[in-house]
Amino acid sequence: MDKQTLIDRLNEDLAGELSAIIQYITYAAKATGPYRPQLAQFFLAEVADEQLHAQFLANKIVALGGEPTTTARDVPAAGNNREMLEAVLAAERRAVADYSERAQQAEAFGDKGLVVQLEDMVRDESGHSEETERILRDWPL
């Protein structure tokens, strides 16, 4: 794994975190129905973690000599609460997979500190994913 490839992959991850921030803020505003207060709170509570991840990634990209992206991935359209939760679950699962892969790449690159941080981010995103799965488990179709 060369440095530029690692920077490029970290920028893809940063784009995902920027997207997650937008996704959570937008979905909090769009939540409807009797569970709106709880869903809006759930979505907004995730923003802080995603922001910390984005800041770490941007700082690491700069430390490696790269330029952090300012472009987020597209945020999936969602017409109702269930679609929003399903989109969040898909994004969190992707983040777990991406950070797991990135940790292996960071190991190959020889950056143990990055490996540890990425593993912590896997833990965070796994927790988000599990919580979303629990909400969806008995959600009406």
C-alpha angles and dihedrals in degrees: 000000000000124000097251093052090050090050090050092051092047089052089054088053091048090052087053093052092048088051092049091054091052091043095052095045092047095045091049088057093046099047112119142180134039093323095050095111093050094043094046089050091047092052095045093047089062095055095078093056093047090048091052090050091049092049092049092049093047091050092047092049090053092045088055091051098259136123116246116235119244094195120097125210114256115280112230116244113243125189100192143015095271092051090049092051092047091050091049091049091051091049093048092048090050090050091052091051094044095048092045089054092043091053089056090048092049089051090052089048090052100241104134094175090057090048091055094046092048090050089053089051090051087055092050094047092045089055091050090049093049093049091050090049090053092051091049094045095086099017111134117249 
